[in-house]
Amino acid sequence: MSYIEAGSSVIVVSESGVEAEAIVVSSSAKKIRINMQGVPMDFLTDSKGNWVANFSGLSFSLLEK
């Protein structure tokens, strides 16, 4: 996934396949912080290069728009 600028919108997908739009608060090469419906989440890259986050026992990933 290419660099994502703060202020842009992204699609967050839960492990069950539910999609939600979120706003990027900040980003760096190692972490993307997003606001998904008022919930702050930190996405890190996994070993395959995918952006993933865990919150309340669920796994989330980012999709390019």
Order of alpha helices (4+ residues) and beta strands (2+ residues): beta-beta-beta-beta-beta-beta
